[in-house]
Amino acid sequence: MIFKKFFKRKYPYGPIAFLGRKTVERSLGADIKKLKKVEKELEAEAEAEAEEQKQS
């Protein structure tokens, strides 16, 4: 995430924002999540795995 300072987005919103999140979810049959939420979930999973390994 260090490179965020160097590169600026050409458009402030992603393509999903223009099309509409719910429309894209319906057409693709997928759940769209914010990147921050996904990162937090991955960190929580990594911590849970680390705790499981310590207990084993």
Legacy VTK file of the C-alpha trace (Angstrom):
# vtk DataFile Version 3.0
C-alpha trace
ASCII
DATASET POLYDATA
POINTS 56 float
0.000 0.000 0.000
3.052 2.248 -0.057
2.546 2.949 -3.751
-0.781 4.711 -3.164
1.132 7.924 -2.575
2.814 7.727 -5.970
-0.081 6.685 -8.163
-3.335 8.559 -8.486
-6.489 6.957 -9.794
-7.667 8.176 -13.152
-11.251 8.013 -11.909
-12.223 8.401 -8.255
-14.672 5.474 -8.348
-14.345 1.908 -9.529
-16.380 0.554 -12.438
-18.767 -1.092 -9.989
-19.729 2.311 -8.609
-20.849 3.477 -12.053
-22.829 0.325 -12.802
-24.252 -0.071 -9.325
-23.159 -2.597 -6.719
-26.459 -4.482 -6.535
-26.767 -4.693 -10.324
-23.271 -6.129 -10.640
-23.884 -8.571 -7.782
-27.029 -9.861 -9.481
-25.450 -10.162 -12.926
-22.277 -11.888 -11.697
-23.909 -13.852 -8.916
-21.225 -12.719 -6.478
-20.951 -10.703 -3.299
-18.990 -7.483 -3.597
-17.166 -6.355 -0.469
-15.100 -3.304 0.298
-11.359 -3.921 0.199
-10.914 -2.727 3.778
-13.405 -5.312 5.029
-11.692 -8.076 3.075
-8.304 -7.112 4.513
-9.708 -7.181 8.053
-11.240 -10.621 7.457
-7.937 -11.983 6.148
-6.081 -10.610 9.171
-8.630 -12.173 11.527
-8.287 -15.544 9.768
-4.489 -15.374 9.986
-4.682 -14.621 13.709
-7.103 -17.512 14.248
-4.777 -19.901 12.406
-1.814 -18.690 14.452
-3.731 -19.350 17.677
-4.681 -22.846 16.484
-1.048 -23.643 15.725
0.026 -22.451 19.178
-2.555 -24.679 20.836
-1.505 -27.761 18.830
LINES 1 57
56 0 1 2 3 4 5 6 7 8 9 10 11 12 13 14 15 16 17 18 19 20 21 22 23 24 25 26 27 28 29 30 31 32 33 34 35 36 37 38 39 40 41 42 43 44 45 46 47 48 49 50 51 52 53 54 55
